[in-house]
Amino acid sequence: IKKAKEILGLDGQGASLMSMTMQQIKELKPDGNYTFQRMHTYKAGNPEYVKAIYKDPESNKQARYFTLNNSSEGLYLPGRESKPVLYNQDLLAQRPDDIVCYVEGEKDCDTLTGLGFLAITAGSATDFSSYMKHCKAEHFKGRDVVLFPDNDDAGYKSVEKIAEALLPIAKSIKQVNLKKAWDKALPFGMPQGADITDFIGQYKELYNDDGKEVILKMIADSVKVEKKSLLDSLFKWNDILNLDVQTEYLVQNLIPKGGITLLFGRGGIGKTSLSMQIAHKVAEGLPFGELQTIKTPVYFIDFENPLSILKERVEKIGQSHNLYVWHISNEIQPPRLDSNKWNLYKELPLGLLIFDTLRASHLSDENDSQDMAVIISRLKELREKGFTILLLHHTPKSNESIYKGSTALLDLADHCLGLEGLKDDDTVEFDSDNLYRLGVRIKTRYEPHHIFLTFNPDIKGFEIAQDPDIEKMQDIYKLLKDIQPAKQKELKEKIKEDLGYGEYVIRRLLKKGKGVYWTVTEDKDKKGKPKTYLCICVDTIYSQHKYINPFDTQKPFNTNSHAETTQNLDNSIYVGDLREPSTQIHKCQKPDGEEIILIEGEL
């Protein structure tokens, strides 16, 4: 609405003046590199409305609705005032005996309608749910319905839910096997996400035929959908082995895709700054330090920050066309999770939802398990829809190692991350030398992981830092080289004397460095099974510090070219380009005399 006012030059004026022409609707494209694609009219709407489709170069789509202005012919008002109806719903009454073809989108409807079929759609899964809520599927009563799914998981899941909703109402429900028809009729495999419009387009091009007879054959061969028993709906144990699913992370090892992550830390430690940095990296598909990300739309739901502070942080972080901020100053404010408007979140394209903060996102009592159960159920519903959720949350003043509020939050979260400062006695707040730990605390359904951070005042954000234990283990390694082989008791005493570490720290470091800096052997024949420590000897035999791009088309990769190989000291040939700016190859000798090669970097 704000953008419509800008186009019409109506800043500060009422929405009743915002009548728009078709040309102006085409200009009202979403932020980013979106272009207008097409328009679809829902004639059964009360009042009639249109749906405009916009698409960016990466084929991401967004839709906007406009209502027909009954007082001005050919003009539209931004928004949809009607309850959702079916596209082509008016044809159902006109053709009471025809088979009803239900497809996923308006474009597919137009394709089948152009061939003489009765095709309808709600336009989206969300709008179908709204249609069912208001109309109870009365238009399908006593009708034969054939479902046409798109060729992807979302398509098959969508028609499964539609079939389940229509089974008690329709006369019959059948589902076509579009992939089978495609593989039979076309000489190449069916792409992921392809639909009936894609099939007809390829069929026409190959056979110079409109494809109507093939569609009739599909409908004749369609399989009847039966109501599933409870047992049929369960996973068989062995079938799980064949599922093509795996754990993915939007931020490598830290934020699992499709999970609810609770990020807690004391007030003022930098949770908002860190989450904004992460939001920007995920939105652009850029690495966060050395951690890889998966590019996806990000929605930062901001209940707390003043707009001036928000602007300052955005200036520091940089531009993004795939990151959206839903701020409390927006004309449509972000709905609280315990309000009746919380369903608005479902209308967003799937992506990463960041709530800053969980406490500010509702007005309920965070210490009351019953109140929190409502919040939890709604967040889980968003997760099951396909969103990844990151909740920023505080800690009690008395304990920074635990989150604040009801234990029901622990049941909610799939993954808990803590952000905490590693303080010394003379630590100064937000000093650039301070270390912070970001990692799993209390609970995770995934793999535990942690990283270390430093705060950079220049960017008012965090940077990934080296594990402080590395320097300590290197000090122990140097000490061990002078006294090896060393019994555990002897080594511990030497570490305490020379390095000043306490018993707990020593035990932890010796365990952490095992197999990396030293080997440990036990004498099982002696009482107490005494342990002996020996350094893993490392000598560098090759080093390169030049970055070479292995995908450079001006310099083809050739493993047989002498120019592409390096002669090492042991007369072996190193083949291939080194991708890291600093890569080293070491010859390592283990205590038992076995020699191994250690490569630091990536080939």
VEXDREN-2710 file (C-alpha; in Angstrom, 1 decimal):
% VEXDREN-2710
k/r/px/py/pz
1/ILE/0.0/0.0/0.0
2/LYS/2.9/2.3/0.8
3/LYS/4.5/1.6/-2.6
4/ALA/1.1/2.2/-4.3
5/LYS/0.8/5.6/-2.7
6/GLU/4.3/6.5/-4.0
7/ILE/3.4/5.5/-7.5
8/LEU/0.1/7.5/-7.4
9/GLY/1.7/10.4/-5.6
10/LEU/-0.7/10.0/-2.7
11/ASP/1.7/10.0/0.3
12/GLY/-0.3/10.8/3.5
13/GLN/-3.7/10.4/1.8
14/GLY/-6.4/7.8/2.3
15/ALA/-6.5/4.4/0.6
16/SER/-9.9/5.2/-0.9
17/LEU/-8.1/7.5/-3.5
18/MET/-5.7/4.7/-4.6
19/SER/-7.4/3.5/-7.8
20/MET/-4.8/2.0/-10.1
21/THR/-4.7/1.2/-13.8
22/MET/-3.4/-2.1/-15.2
23/GLN/-0.2/-0.3/-16.2
24/GLN/0.3/1.0/-12.7
25/ILE/-0.2/-2.5/-11.3
26/LYS/2.6/-3.7/-13.5
27/GLU/4.8/-1.0/-12.0
28/LEU/4.0/-2.0/-8.4
29/LYS/6.6/-4.8/-8.4
30/PRO/8.2/-6.2/-5.2
31/ASP/11.6/-4.9/-4.1
32/GLY/14.4/-6.5/-5.9
33/ASN/14.9/-7.4/-9.6
34/TYR/11.3/-8.5/-10.2
35/THR/9.4/-8.0/-13.4
36/PHE/5.7/-8.3/-14.1
37/GLN/4.7/-11.6/-15.7
38/ARG/0.9/-12.0/-15.9
39/MET/-2.5/-11.2/-14.4
40/HIS/-5.3/-13.5/-13.5
41/THR/-8.9/-12.4/-12.8
42/TYR/-11.0/-14.1/-10.0
43/LYS/-14.5/-13.3/-11.3
44/ALA/-16.3/-15.1/-8.4
45/GLY/-14.7/-12.7/-5.9
46/ASN/-17.1/-10.5/-4.0
47/PRO/-15.9/-8.0/-5.1
48/GLU/-14.0/-9.3/-8.1
49/TYR/-10.2/-9.2/-7.8
50/VAL/-7.1/-9.9/-9.8
51/LYS/-3.8/-11.6/-8.9
52/ALA/-0.6/-10.1/-10.4
53/ILE/2.5/-12.4/-10.7
54/TYR/6.0/-11.0/-10.6
55/LYS/9.2/-13.0/-11.1
56/ASP/13.0/-12.4/-10.6
57/PRO/15.9/-13.7/-12.8
58/GLU/16.2/-16.7/-10.4
59/SER/12.6/-17.7/-11.0
60/ASN/11.4/-16.7/-7.5
61/LYS/7.8/-15.6/-7.7
62/GLN/5.7/-13.1/-5.7
63/ALA/2.0/-12.4/-6.0
64/ARG/0.0/-9.3/-5.2
65/TYR/-3.8/-8.9/-5.2
66/PHE/-5.9/-6.0/-6.4
67/THR/-9.7/-5.4/-6.0
68/LEU/-11.9/-4.1/-8.8
69/ASN/-13.1/-0.6/-8.1
70/ASN/-16.8/-0.9/-8.9
71/SER/-17.2/2.8/-9.0
72/SER/-14.5/3.3/-11.7
73/GLU/-14.4/1.0/-14.6
74/GLY/-11.0/-0.4/-15.4
75/LEU/-9.4/0.7/-12.1
76/TYR/-8.3/-1.4/-9.1
77/LEU/-7.5/-0.9/-5.4
78/PRO/-4.5/-2.5/-3.8
79/GLY/-5.3/-5.5/-1.7
80/ARG/-8.0/-8.2/-1.7
81/GLU/-11.2/-7.3/0.0
82/SER/-13.0/-10.5/-0.9
83/LYS/-12.6/-13.9/0.9
84/PRO/-10.5/-16.3/-1.3
85/VAL/-12.5/-18.0/-4.0
86/LEU/-11.6/-20.5/-6.8
87/TYR/-10.1/-19.4/-10.1
88/ASN/-12.7/-20.2/-12.7
89/GLN/-15.3/-20.9/-9.9
90/ASP/-18.0/-19.3/-12.1
91/LEU/-17.5/-22.2/-14.7
92/LEU/-18.5/-24.9/-12.1
93/ALA/-22.2/-23.8/-12.2
94/GLN/-22.2/-23.4/-16.0
95/ARG/-20.8/-26.9/-16.6
96/PRO/-22.4/-29.1/-13.9
97/ASP/-21.7/-32.5/-15.6
98/ASP/-18.0/-31.9/-16.5
99/ILE/-15.1/-33.6/-14.8
100/VAL/-13.3/-31.0/-12.6
101/CYS/-9.5/-30.7/-13.2
102/TYR/-7.8/-29.3/-10.1
103/VAL/-4.3/-27.9/-10.9
104/GLU/-1.8/-26.0/-8.8
105/GLY/-1.8/-22.6/-10.5
106/GLU/-3.8/-20.2/-12.7
107/LYS/-1.4/-20.7/-15.6
108/ASP/-2.2/-24.4/-15.7
109/CYS/-5.9/-23.6/-15.5
110/ASP/-5.7/-21.4/-18.6
111/THR/-3.7/-24.1/-20.4
112/LEU/-6.4/-26.8/-19.8
113/THR/-9.4/-24.4/-20.2
114/GLY/-7.9/-23.5/-23.6
115/LEU/-8.2/-27.2/-24.6
116/GLY/-11.8/-27.3/-23.5
117/PHE/-11.4/-28.8/-20.0
118/LEU/-13.0/-27.5/-16.8
119/ALA/-10.0/-26.5/-14.8
120/ILE/-9.9/-24.7/-11.4
121/THR/-7.5/-23.8/-8.7
122/ALA/-7.3/-21.9/-5.4
123/GLY/-4.0/-20.5/-6.5
124/SER/-2.0/-21.6/-3.4
125/ALA/-2.2/-24.1/-0.5
126/THR/-2.9/-21.1/1.9
127/ASP/-5.8/-19.8/-0.2
128/PHE/-7.3/-23.4/-0.5
129/SER/-7.3/-23.6/3.3
130/SER/-9.1/-20.2/3.4
131/TYR/-11.5/-21.3/0.8
132/MET/-12.3/-24.5/2.7
133/LYS/-12.8/-22.5/5.9
134/HIS/-15.3/-20.1/4.3
135/CYS/-17.0/-22.2/1.6
136/LYS/-16.7/-25.8/3.0
137/ALA/-15.9/-27.0/-0.6
138/GLU/-19.6/-26.8/-1.5
139/HIS/-18.7/-26.3/-5.1
140/PHE/-17.2/-29.9/-5.2
141/LYS/-20.3/-31.6/-3.8
142/GLY/-21.2/-34.6/-6.0
143/ARG/-18.5/-33.8/-8.6
144/ASP/-15.8/-36.0/-10.2
145/VAL/-12.4/-34.4/-9.5
146/VAL/-9.1/-35.2/-11.1
147/LEU/-5.9/-33.8/-9.5
148/PHE/-2.9/-32.7/-11.5
149/PRO/0.2/-32.3/-9.2
150/ASP/3.4/-30.5/-10.1
151/ASN/6.5/-32.8/-10.2
152/ASP/8.0/-31.9/-6.8
153/ASP/7.5/-32.7/-3.2
154/ALA/5.5/-29.6/-2.6
155/GLY/3.2/-30.5/-5.5
156/TYR/2.5/-34.0/-4.3
157/LYS/2.0/-33.0/-0.7
158/SER/-0.4/-30.2/-1.8
159/VAL/-2.7/-32.5/-3.8
160/GLU/-2.6/-35.1/-1.0
161/LYS/-4.0/-32.5/1.4
162/ILE/-6.6/-31.3/-1.1
163/ALA/-7.7/-34.9/-1.7
164/GLU/-8.0/-35.5/2.0
165/ALA/-10.2/-32.4/2.3
166/LEU/-12.4/-33.3/-0.7
167/LEU/-12.9/-37.0/-0.2
168/PRO/-16.0/-36.6/2.1
169/ILE/-17.6/-34.1/-0.3
170/ALA/-16.8/-35.1/-3.9
171/LYS/-18.3/-38.0/-5.8
172/SER/-14.8/-39.3/-6.7
173/ILE/-11.2/-38.1/-6.5
174/LYS/-8.6/-39.3/-8.9
175/GLN/-4.9/-38.3/-9.5
176/VAL/-3.1/-38.3/-12.8
177/ASN/0.4/-39.7/-13.1
178/LEU/2.0/-36.8/-15.0
179/LYS/5.5/-38.1/-14.8
180/LYS/4.5/-41.5/-16.3
181/ALA/2.8/-39.7/-19.2
182/TRP/5.8/-37.4/-19.7
183/ASP/8.3/-40.3/-19.7
184/LYS/6.1/-42.1/-22.2
185/ALA/5.5/-39.2/-24.6
186/LEU/8.7/-37.2/-24.4
187/PRO/12.3/-38.3/-25.2
188/PHE/13.8/-36.7/-22.1
189/GLY/13.2/-36.9/-18.3
190/MET/10.7/-34.7/-16.5
191/PRO/12.4/-31.8/-14.7
192/GLN/11.8/-31.2/-11.0
193/GLY/8.8/-28.8/-10.6
194/ALA/7.5/-29.3/-14.1
195/ASP/3.7/-29.0/-14.5
196/ILE/0.9/-29.7/-17.1
197/THR/1.6/-26.5/-18.9
198/ASP/5.3/-27.5/-19.4
199/PHE/4.1/-30.9/-20.7
200/ILE/1.7/-29.4/-23.2
201/GLY/4.3/-26.9/-24.4
202/GLN/6.9/-29.7/-25.0
203/TYR/4.3/-32.0/-26.6
204/LYS/3.2/-29.3/-29.0
205/GLU/6.7/-28.4/-30.1
206/LEU/7.7/-32.1/-30.6
207/TYR/4.5/-33.4/-32.3
208/ASN/2.8/-30.2/-33.6
209/ASP/-0.3/-31.4/-31.7
210/ASP/-2.4/-29.5/-29.1
211/GLY/-2.2/-32.5/-26.7
212/LYS/-5.9/-32.7/-25.9
213/GLU/-6.1/-36.5/-26.7
214/VAL/-3.1/-37.1/-24.4
215/ILE/-4.8/-35.2/-21.6
216/LEU/-8.0/-37.3/-22.1
217/LYS/-5.8/-40.5/-21.8
218/MET/-4.2/-39.2/-18.6
219/ILE/-7.6/-38.6/-17.1
220/ALA/-8.8/-42.1/-18.2
221/ASP/-5.7/-43.7/-16.6
222/SER/-5.8/-41.6/-13.4
223/VAL/-5.8/-43.6/-10.2
224/LYS/-8.7/-43.3/-7.7
225/VAL/-7.7/-41.8/-4.4
226/GLU/-9.0/-43.7/-1.4
227/LYS/-9.1/-42.6/2.2
228/LYS/-6.0/-43.8/4.0
229/SER/-6.3/-45.9/7.1
230/LEU/-4.3/-44.8/10.1
231/LEU/-1.8/-47.7/9.5
232/ASP/-1.3/-46.6/5.9
233/SER/-0.3/-43.1/7.0
234/LEU/2.6/-44.4/9.2
235/PHE/6.2/-44.8/8.0
236/LYS/7.4/-48.3/7.7
237/TRP/10.8/-48.7/9.3
238/ASN/12.6/-50.0/6.2
239/ASP/11.0/-47.3/4.0
240/ILE/12.8/-44.6/6.0
241/LEU/16.1/-46.0/4.7
242/ASN/15.1/-45.2/1.2
243/LEU/14.0/-41.6/1.9
244/ASP/16.0/-39.0/0.0
245/VAL/16.4/-36.7/3.0
246/GLN/19.4/-35.3/4.8
247/THR/20.2/-32.7/7.4
248/GLU/21.0/-29.3/5.8
249/TYR/22.2/-26.1/7.5
250/LEU/21.4/-22.6/6.5
251/VAL/24.6/-21.7/8.4
252/GLN/27.1/-24.6/8.3
253/ASN/26.8/-26.7/11.5
254/LEU/25.0/-23.8/13.4
255/ILE/21.5/-23.2/12.1
256/PRO/19.7/-26.3/10.8
257/LYS/17.3/-25.8/7.8
258/GLY/13.7/-26.5/8.7
259/GLY/14.3/-26.4/12.5
260/ILE/13.5/-24.0/15.4
261/THR/16.7/-22.6/16.9
262/LEU/16.7/-20.7/20.2
263/LEU/19.6/-18.3/20.4
264/PHE/20.0/-17.0/23.9
265/GLY/22.4/-14.6/25.6
266/ARG/22.3/-11.8/28.2
267/GLY/20.8/-8.5/27.2
268/GLY/23.2/-6.3/25.3
269/ILE/25.7/-9.0/24.4
270/GLY/25.1/-8.6/20.7
271/LYS/22.4/-11.1/19.7
272/THR/20.7/-8.6/17.3
273/SER/24.0/-7.6/15.7
274/LEU/25.0/-11.2/15.2
275/SER/21.6/-12.3/13.9
276/MET/21.5/-9.4/11.4
277/GLN/24.9/-10.4/10.1
278/ILE/23.8/-14.0/9.7
279/ALA/20.5/-12.8/8.1
280/HIS/22.5/-10.9/5.4
281/LYS/24.9/-13.8/4.7
282/VAL/22.0/-16.3/4.3
283/ALA/19.9/-13.9/2.2
284/GLU/22.9/-13.4/-0.2
285/GLY/24.2/-17.0/0.0
286/LEU/27.6/-15.6/1.3
287/PRO/29.9/-17.4/3.8
288/PHE/29.8/-16.3/7.4
289/GLY/33.6/-16.3/8.0
290/GLU/34.5/-19.9/7.0
291/LEU/31.0/-21.2/7.4
292/GLN/29.0/-21.8/4.2
293/THR/25.4/-20.8/3.9
294/ILE/22.4/-21.8/1.8
295/LYS/20.8/-18.8/0.0
296/THR/17.2/-18.3/1.0
297/PRO/14.8/-15.4/1.7
298/VAL/15.2/-14.0/5.2
299/TYR/12.5/-12.1/7.2
300/PHE/13.8/-10.2/10.2
301/ILE/10.8/-9.7/12.5
302/ASP/11.8/-6.7/14.6
303/PHE/9.7/-5.9/17.7
304/GLU/12.4/-4.0/19.6
305/ASN/14.9/-1.8/17.7
306/PRO/14.3/1.9/17.0
307/LEU/14.3/2.7/13.2
308/SER/17.4/4.9/13.6
309/ILE/19.4/2.1/15.1
310/LEU/18.1/-0.4/12.5
311/LYS/19.3/2.0/9.7
312/GLU/22.7/2.4/11.3
313/ARG/23.2/-1.4/11.4
314/VAL/22.0/-1.9/7.9
315/GLU/24.5/0.7/6.7
316/LYS/27.3/-1.2/8.4
317/ILE/26.2/-4.6/7.0
318/GLY/25.4/-3.7/3.4
319/GLN/22.7/-4.1/0.8
320/SER/20.5/-7.2/0.1
321/HIS/17.6/-7.8/-2.2
322/ASN/16.6/-11.0/-0.5
323/LEU/16.4/-9.7/3.1
324/TYR/13.1/-8.2/4.4
325/VAL/12.6/-6.4/7.7
326/TRP/9.1/-6.5/9.2
327/HIS/9.3/-3.6/11.7
328/ILE/6.8/-2.3/14.2
329/SER/6.8/1.0/12.3
330/ASN/5.4/-0.7/9.1
331/GLU/1.9/0.2/8.2
332/ILE/1.0/-3.5/8.6
333/GLN/2.8/-4.3/11.9
334/PRO/4.2/-7.7/12.5
335/PRO/1.5/-9.8/14.3
336/ARG/2.2/-11.1/17.7
337/LEU/2.4/-14.9/18.0
338/ASP/-0.5/-15.0/20.5
339/SER/-2.8/-12.8/18.3
340/ASN/-5.5/-13.8/15.8
341/LYS/-3.4/-12.3/13.0
342/TRP/-0.4/-14.6/13.5
343/ASN/-1.4/-16.5/10.3
344/LEU/0.0/-13.6/8.3
345/TYR/3.4/-15.2/8.6
346/LYS/2.1/-18.1/6.5
347/GLU/1.6/-15.8/3.5
348/LEU/5.3/-15.1/3.2
349/PRO/7.3/-17.2/0.7
350/LEU/9.3/-19.9/2.6
351/GLY/12.5/-18.8/4.2
352/LEU/14.3/-18.0/7.4
353/LEU/12.1/-16.2/10.1
354/ILE/14.1/-14.3/12.7
355/PHE/12.1/-13.1/15.7
356/ASP/13.8/-10.3/17.7
357/THR/12.9/-11.1/20.4
358/LEU/10.8/-14.1/21.4
359/ARG/9.7/-12.2/24.5
360/ALA/8.5/-9.2/22.5
361/SER/6.7/-11.3/19.9
362/HIS/3.8/-12.1/22.3
363/LEU/2.0/-10.6/25.3
364/SER/1.6/-13.8/27.2
365/ASP/3.4/-14.9/30.5
366/GLU/6.7/-16.5/29.4
367/ASN/6.8/-18.3/32.7
368/ASP/3.4/-19.9/32.2
369/SER/3.6/-23.3/30.4
370/GLN/0.0/-23.1/29.2
371/ASP/0.5/-19.6/27.7
372/MET/3.7/-20.7/26.1
373/ALA/2.1/-23.9/24.7
374/VAL/0.0/-21.6/22.4
375/ILE/3.2/-19.9/21.1
376/ILE/5.0/-23.2/20.7
377/SER/2.2/-24.8/18.7
378/ARG/2.1/-21.9/16.3
379/LEU/5.9/-21.8/15.8
380/LYS/5.8/-25.6/15.1
381/GLU/3.0/-25.0/12.6
382/LEU/5.3/-22.5/10.8
383/ARG/8.1/-25.0/10.9
384/GLU/6.0/-27.8/9.4
385/LYS/5.0/-25.4/6.6
386/GLY/8.7/-25.3/5.7
387/PHE/10.0/-22.2/7.5
388/THR/13.3/-22.2/9.4
389/ILE/12.9/-20.2/12.6
390/LEU/15.5/-18.4/14.7
391/LEU/14.3/-17.0/18.1
392/LEU/16.4/-14.5/19.9
393/HIS/15.9/-14.8/23.7
394/HIS/17.4/-13.4/26.9
395/THR/18.9/-15.1/30.0
396/PRO/18.1/-14.4/33.6
397/LYS/20.4/-11.8/35.3
398/SER/21.6/-14.4/37.8
399/ASN/22.6/-17.1/35.3
400/GLU/23.9/-16.5/31.7
401/SER/24.1/-20.2/30.9
402/ILE/20.3/-20.8/30.7
403/TYR/17.4/-19.2/28.8
404/LYS/14.7/-17.2/30.6
405/GLY/11.1/-18.5/31.0
406/SER/9.1/-21.7/31.0
407/THR/10.8/-25.1/30.5
408/ALA/8.2/-25.5/27.8
409/LEU/10.6/-23.5/25.6
410/LEU/13.0/-26.4/25.8
411/ASP/10.3/-28.7/24.4
412/LEU/9.8/-26.2/21.5
413/ALA/13.3/-25.8/20.4
414/ASP/15.1/-28.3/18.1
415/HIS/18.4/-26.6/18.6
416/CYS/19.7/-24.3/21.4
417/LEU/22.6/-21.9/20.8
418/GLY/24.2/-19.8/23.5
419/LEU/26.2/-16.6/22.9
420/GLU/28.4/-15.8/25.9
421/GLY/31.5/-13.8/26.5
422/LEU/34.7/-15.5/27.7
423/LYS/35.7/-13.0/30.4
424/ASP/38.9/-12.4/32.3
425/ASP/38.9/-10.4/35.5
426/ASP/40.0/-7.3/33.7
427/THR/37.6/-7.7/30.7
428/VAL/36.3/-4.4/29.2
429/GLU/32.8/-4.6/27.6
430/PHE/32.9/-4.7/23.8
431/ASP/36.7/-4.6/23.7
432/SER/37.9/-5.9/20.3
433/ASP/40.2/-8.3/22.1
434/ASN/37.3/-10.0/23.9
435/LEU/36.4/-13.6/22.9
436/TYR/32.8/-14.9/22.6
437/ARG/31.6/-18.4/22.3
438/LEU/28.6/-19.2/20.0
439/GLY/27.6/-22.9/20.2
440/VAL/25.2/-25.5/21.3
441/ARG/23.9/-25.3/24.9
442/ILE/21.4/-27.4/26.9
443/LYS/19.8/-29.3/23.9
444/THR/20.1/-30.2/20.3
445/ARG/18.5/-32.7/17.9
446/TYR/21.5/-32.2/15.6
447/GLU/25.3/-32.4/15.9
448/PRO/26.8/-30.2/18.7
449/HIS/29.1/-27.5/17.4
450/HIS/30.6/-24.2/18.5
451/ILE/32.7/-21.3/17.1
452/PHE/34.5/-18.4/18.7
453/LEU/33.9/-14.8/17.8
454/THR/35.5/-11.3/18.4
455/PHE/33.5/-8.1/18.3
456/ASN/34.7/-5.6/15.6
457/PRO/33.7/-2.0/16.7
458/ASP/34.3/-0.7/13.2
459/ILE/31.5/-2.8/11.7
460/LYS/29.6/-3.1/15.0
461/GLY/29.5/-6.8/14.4
462/PHE/31.2/-10.1/15.0
463/GLU/34.1/-11.9/13.2
464/ILE/35.1/-15.5/13.6
465/ALA/38.1/-16.0/15.8
466/GLN/40.6/-18.9/16.3
467/ASP/39.8/-21.4/19.0
468/PRO/41.8/-20.1/22.0
469/ASP/42.7/-23.7/22.9
470/ILE/44.8/-24.0/19.8
471/GLU/47.5/-21.7/21.2
472/LYS/47.4/-23.5/24.6
473/MET/47.8/-27.0/22.9
474/GLN/50.7/-25.7/20.8
475/ASP/52.4/-24.5/24.0
476/ILE/51.9/-28.0/25.5
477/TYR/53.2/-29.6/22.3
478/LYS/56.4/-27.5/22.5
479/LEU/56.8/-28.5/26.2
480/LEU/56.2/-32.2/25.4
481/LYS/58.8/-32.3/22.7
482/ASP/61.5/-31.5/25.3
483/ILE/60.5/-34.3/27.8
484/GLN/58.9/-37.0/25.6
485/PRO/58.1/-39.8/26.1
486/ALA/56.3/-38.4/29.2
487/LYS/54.1/-40.2/31.7
488/GLN/50.7/-38.4/32.3
489/LYS/51.6/-37.4/35.9
490/GLU/54.9/-36.0/34.8
491/LEU/53.4/-34.1/31.9
492/LYS/50.6/-32.6/34.1
493/GLU/53.1/-31.4/36.7
494/LYS/55.3/-29.8/34.0
495/ILE/52.3/-28.0/32.5
496/LYS/51.2/-26.7/35.9
497/GLU/54.8/-25.5/36.7
498/ASP/55.6/-23.9/33.3
499/LEU/52.2/-22.8/31.9
500/GLY/50.2/-22.4/35.1
501/TYR/47.1/-24.2/33.9
502/GLY/44.7/-25.8/36.4
503/GLU/43.8/-29.5/36.7
504/TYR/40.5/-29.3/34.8
505/VAL/42.0/-27.2/32.0
506/ILE/44.9/-29.6/31.6
507/ARG/42.6/-32.7/31.4
508/ARG/40.4/-31.0/28.8
509/LEU/43.4/-29.9/26.6
510/LEU/45.1/-33.3/26.8
511/LYS/42.0/-35.0/25.6
512/LYS/41.3/-32.4/22.9
513/GLY/44.9/-32.6/21.5
514/LYS/44.9/-36.4/21.3
515/GLY/45.5/-37.5/17.8
516/VAL/46.2/-34.0/16.6
517/TYR/49.3/-32.9/18.6
518/TRP/50.2/-36.1/20.5
519/THR/49.4/-39.8/20.8
520/VAL/48.5/-41.5/24.0
521/THR/49.3/-45.2/24.8
522/GLU/48.2/-47.1/27.9
523/ASP/50.3/-49.8/29.6
524/LYS/47.4/-52.2/30.3
525/ASP/49.7/-54.7/32.1
526/LYS/50.6/-52.2/34.9
527/LYS/48.5/-51.1/37.8
528/GLY/46.4/-48.1/37.0
529/LYS/47.1/-48.4/33.3
530/PRO/49.6/-45.5/33.2
531/LYS/49.4/-43.3/30.0
532/THR/52.5/-42.2/28.0
533/TYR/52.4/-39.1/25.7
534/LEU/54.4/-38.7/22.5
535/CYS/54.4/-35.8/20.0
536/ILE/53.2/-36.4/16.5
537/CYS/56.3/-35.1/14.6
538/VAL/55.4/-32.8/11.7
539/ASP/57.9/-31.6/9.0
540/THR/56.8/-29.4/6.1
541/ILE/57.9/-30.8/2.8
542/TYR/55.8/-28.6/0.4
543/SER/54.3/-25.1/0.7
544/GLN/52.4/-22.9/-1.8
545/HIS/51.0/-19.5/-1.1
546/LYS/49.5/-18.6/-4.5
547/TYR/45.8/-18.7/-5.2
548/ILE/44.9/-20.6/-8.3
549/ASN/41.3/-20.8/-9.6
550/PRO/40.8/-24.4/-10.8
551/PHE/37.7/-23.2/-12.7
552/ASP/39.5/-20.5/-14.7
553/THR/38.5/-21.1/-18.3
554/GLN/41.6/-19.2/-19.5
555/LYS/43.8/-21.8/-17.9
556/PRO/42.4/-25.3/-18.5
557/PHE/43.0/-27.9/-15.8
558/ASN/45.2/-30.6/-17.1
559/THR/46.6/-33.3/-14.8
560/ASN/49.1/-34.4/-17.4
561/SER/50.7/-31.1/-18.0
562/HIS/54.2/-30.6/-16.4
563/ALA/53.3/-27.0/-15.7
564/GLU/50.4/-28.2/-13.5
565/THR/52.5/-30.5/-11.3
566/THR/55.0/-29.9/-8.5
567/GLN/58.0/-32.1/-7.7
568/ASN/58.1/-32.8/-4.0
569/LEU/61.2/-33.6/-1.9
570/ASP/60.4/-37.3/-1.8
571/ASN/60.3/-37.4/-5.6
572/SER/56.5/-37.9/-5.7
573/ILE/54.4/-35.8/-8.1
574/TYR/51.8/-33.5/-6.7
575/VAL/49.0/-33.1/-9.2
576/GLY/46.2/-30.5/-9.2
577/ASP/45.5/-26.9/-8.4
578/LEU/45.5/-25.6/-4.8
579/ARG/42.3/-23.7/-4.0
580/GLU/43.4/-22.1/-0.7
581/PRO/45.6/-19.0/-0.5
582/SER/47.9/-20.9/1.8
583/THR/48.3/-24.7/1.5
584/GLN/50.9/-26.9/3.0
585/ILE/51.8/-30.6/2.6
586/HIS/53.6/-32.2/5.6
587/LYS/55.3/-35.5/6.1
588/CYS/54.3/-36.8/9.5
589/GLN/56.0/-39.6/11.4
590/LYS/54.0/-41.4/14.1
591/PRO/55.7/-42.9/17.2
592/ASP/55.4/-46.4/15.7
593/GLY/57.4/-45.3/12.7
594/GLU/54.5/-45.1/10.2
595/GLU/54.8/-42.2/7.8
596/ILE/51.6/-40.3/6.7
597/ILE/51.0/-37.2/4.6
598/LEU/49.0/-34.4/6.1
599/ILE/47.5/-31.8/3.7
600/GLU/46.4/-28.5/5.2
601/GLY/44.0/-26.7/2.9
602/GLU/41.8/-27.8/0.0
603/LEU/42.7/-29.4/-3.3
END
